[in-house]
Every structure is written in C-alpha cells, then in structure tokens.
Amino acid sequence: MIFEWDDFGCDHIISDMCQSHDCRDQLDRLKELNPKFKATLFAIPSEMTMELIAWCQSNKDWIQLAVHGFFHSSNYECEKMSYDDFDYLMSAFSPIINKNFVSVFRAPGWQISDDIMKWLYDHNWILADQGYNDARRPIGLKAFVNHDNNFRAAGKSVDVYHGHTWNVGWNGIYEDYDKVESLVKDCKEFKFVTEAFDGN
C-alpha cells in the first residue's frame, strides 16, 4: 500500500486554502507502530528548512519527498504556468530538489498547465494527477492518477491512502490518525509512489 500526504513543510499558513505542516511526530508514531512503514510526502520546496531536509535524509529508507509546487501560494499556482517559467523555478530550486526529492510532481490543488505536463514528459518525471486530466495528459507521460480516490499507476490499480499533513476537515494526518493507524498496523507491504512504476 502507498501512504502519501500533501503539503509537507514547516508550520506556515501559505494560502487561504492551504498550509504546510511539519508532522514528523505522527510519522514517527506510525513507524514505531509498524517498522515496515514508509510514506511519500508531497513537499513544498520553499517550505523545507534545513532541519526538515536533514530529518528526511536521515530517514530516506522510509520517507520519500515528491515536489508539490514551489510556494503553494494558492491552489492555482501552476494552473497557467508556462514551460519556461516552470523550467526557471525547477532550476532555481534545483539545489534542494536534485539532492532531496524524487522526480514526482503534483501541482497545488491538482491544477496544472499543459506546458508543465510537457516539461514533465520531456524530463521523464512522474505526474501525480487527477483523472479529469486524462484526455489532455501527453501520451507517454508517467502518471499516478486519482479517479475519485481510486488510484492508478502505469494503467494498474494501486492501493493508496491519500491525505494532508494538516487538518483539512476530512483527511488531515491528525484528525484521521485513528484510521491511518489501523491501516498501517495491518499493512504487510508498503511502497513509495515511485515503486508503483517498478516493473512497468
């Protein structure tokens, strides 16, 4: 099973609709509960402190960082972004991203431009996306796709728990902890998002 959470970063309110959150306490509890536990965190590069990066690096056997926008200034940060602007931001954040993140991208609010999808295809990245973009996603772009909370990767169904690192009213890591704890306790196999594409 894949466990993945959005908005990982330091504890800041970064838009009216979102905040980043350092939830290492809950992640540590889940790891203690089941030593096999691992998770992919969709993290906001501008919200990553040196302390958070060091913690993730020291736990990279069970923590994977994927890119979730750059600033998450709104849920529409990437909705109309051009290829060149996206390339510029990827270059600007490359010292952080290249050393600490895997090549997986999810746009804030899942709102993404065609240009960004083209960039991801050209650079062999995986896009974490919504099913409503199926028709406009470039053929050949690796996609980890949410269809009404039923996820698919490389055309196959994937067992996923998707949540947020802060409480959003339905799947925040603190408010949903009992459900997650039950899933983690009984889980026999954990995968990172990137591992959903292994063997494909």
C-alpha positions in Angstrom: 0.0 0.0 0.0 1.1 3.5 -0.7 0.7 6.2 2.0 1.1 9.7 0.8 0.4 13.1 2.2 0.3 16.6 0.7 1.7 19.9 1.9 4.7 18.8 4.0 6.9 21.6 5.1 7.4 23.9 8.1 4.4 25.2 10.0 3.2 28.1 7.9 -0.2 29.2 6.6 0.7 29.7 2.9 -2.7 30.5 1.4 -6.3 30.8 2.4 -6.8 27.2 1.3 -3.7 25.5 2.5 -0.9 25.4 5.0 2.3 23.5 5.2 2.9 21.4 8.3 5.7 19.5 10.0 4.0 16.3 11.0 7.1 14.3 11.9 5.6 13.4 15.3 2.8 11.5 13.6 5.1 9.9 11.0 7.4 8.7 13.8 4.4 7.2 15.6 3.4 5.3 12.5 6.9 4.0 12.0 7.0 2.8 15.6 3.7 1.1 15.1 4.9 -0.8 12.0 8.7 -0.9 11.3 7.9 -1.6 7.6 6.0 1.7 7.3 7.1 4.1 4.6 5.5 7.2 3.1 5.7 9.6 0.2 5.4 13.3 1.3 4.4 15.8 -1.4 6.5 18.7 0.0 6.7 22.4 -0.8 10.3 23.2 -1.7 10.2 26.8 -0.4 8.8 25.5 3.0 11.6 23.0 3.6 14.0 24.0 6.3 17.5 22.5 6.8 16.2 20.7 9.8 13.4 19.1 7.8 15.7 18.2 5.0 18.2 16.6 7.4 15.4 14.6 9.1 14.1 13.3 5.7 17.6 12.4 4.6 18.3 10.5 7.8 15.1 8.6 7.2 15.2 8.2 3.5 14.7 4.4 3.8 11.1 5.1 4.8 10.5 8.8 3.7 10.3 9.9 0.1 9.9 13.5 -0.9 8.0 14.5 -4.0 7.6 18.0 -5.3 4.3 19.8 -4.6 4.5 23.1 -6.4 7.2 25.6 -5.3 5.5 28.1 -2.9 1.9 26.8 -2.9 0.9 30.4 -2.8 -2.6 29.3 -3.9 -4.2 26.2 -5.3 -3.8 27.8 -8.8 0.0 28.4 -8.7 0.6 26.0 -11.6 -2.7 26.3 -13.4 -1.5 28.6 -16.2 2.3 28.5 -15.7 4.4 28.5 -18.9 7.0 25.9 -19.8 9.8 28.5 -19.4 8.5 29.7 -16.1 8.3 26.2 -14.7 11.8 25.4 -16.1 13.1 28.6 -14.4 11.6 27.6 -11.0 12.8 24.0 -11.3 16.3 25.4 -11.9 16.1 27.9 -9.1 15.1 25.1 -6.6 17.4 22.5 -8.1 19.9 22.6 -5.2 17.1 21.4 -2.9 15.2 19.3 -5.4 18.0 17.4 -7.0 19.6 16.2 -3.7 16.4 15.5 -1.7 13.4 14.9 -3.9 12.4 12.2 -6.4 11.2 13.1 -9.8 7.5 13.2 -9.0 5.4 16.3 -9.2 1.9 17.2 -8.0 0.6 20.7 -8.7 -1.1 22.6 -5.8 -4.8 22.0 -5.9 -4.0 19.5 -8.7 -4.4 22.5 -11.1 -1.7 22.1 -13.8 -1.0 23.7 -17.2 -0.4 21.8 -20.4 3.1 23.4 -20.5 4.0 21.9 -17.2 2.8 18.4 -18.3 5.0 18.8 -21.4 8.0 19.7 -19.3 7.5 16.7 -17.1 7.2 14.5 -20.1 10.4 16.0 -21.7 12.3 15.4 -18.4 11.0 11.9 -17.6 9.2 12.9 -14.4 6.1 11.2 -12.9 3.0 13.4 -12.7 0.6 12.9 -9.7 -2.6 13.9 -11.3 -6.4 13.8 -11.3 -8.5 11.7 -13.7 -10.2 14.7 -15.2 -6.9 15.5 -17.0 -6.7 12.1 -18.7 -7.6 13.4 -22.1 -5.0 16.3 -22.1 -2.1 14.5 -20.5 0.7 13.8 -23.0 0.8 10.2 -24.2 3.8 8.5 -22.6 3.9 10.8 -19.5 4.1 8.5 -16.4 1.1 9.3 -14.3 0.0 8.4 -10.8 -3.7 9.3 -11.2 -6.5 9.8 -8.7 -10.0 8.8 -10.0 -12.3 9.6 -7.1 -9.8 8.3 -4.6 -9.1 5.2 -6.7 -5.5 5.5 -7.9 -3.9 4.1 -11.0 -0.2 3.9 -12.0 1.0 2.6 -15.3 -2.5 1.6 -16.1 -2.9 -0.6 -13.0 -5.0 -0.1 -9.8 -2.9 0.9 -6.8 -3.9 0.7 -3.1 -3.4 4.2 -1.8 -4.1 6.3 1.3 -4.1 10.0 0.3 -4.1 12.7 3.0 -2.8 16.0 4.1 -0.1 16.9 6.7 -2.5 19.4 8.3 -6.2 19.1 9.3 -8.5 19.9 6.3 -11.8 18.6 7.6 -11.6 15.1 6.2 -8.1 13.6 5.8 -5.6 15.6 7.8 -2.9 13.5 9.5 -4.0 14.4 13.0 -7.8 14.2 12.5 -7.6 11.0 10.5 -4.9 9.4 12.7 -7.1 6.5 14.0 -8.0 5.4 10.5 -4.4 5.6 9.3 -3.1 3.8 12.4 -5.5 0.9 11.7 -4.3 0.7 8.1 -0.6 0.9 9.0 -0.9 -1.6 11.8 -2.4 -4.3 9.5 -0.4 -3.5 6.3 2.0 -6.1 5.1 3.7 -4.2 2.2 4.5 -0.6 1.9 5.5 1.2 -1.3 6.7 4.7 -2.3 4.8 6.4 -5.2 7.8 5.7 -7.4 7.6 2.0 -6.7 4.1 1.9 -8.2 6.0 2.0 -11.5 8.5 -0.7 -10.8 8.5 -3.4 -13.4 6.4 -1.4 -15.8 
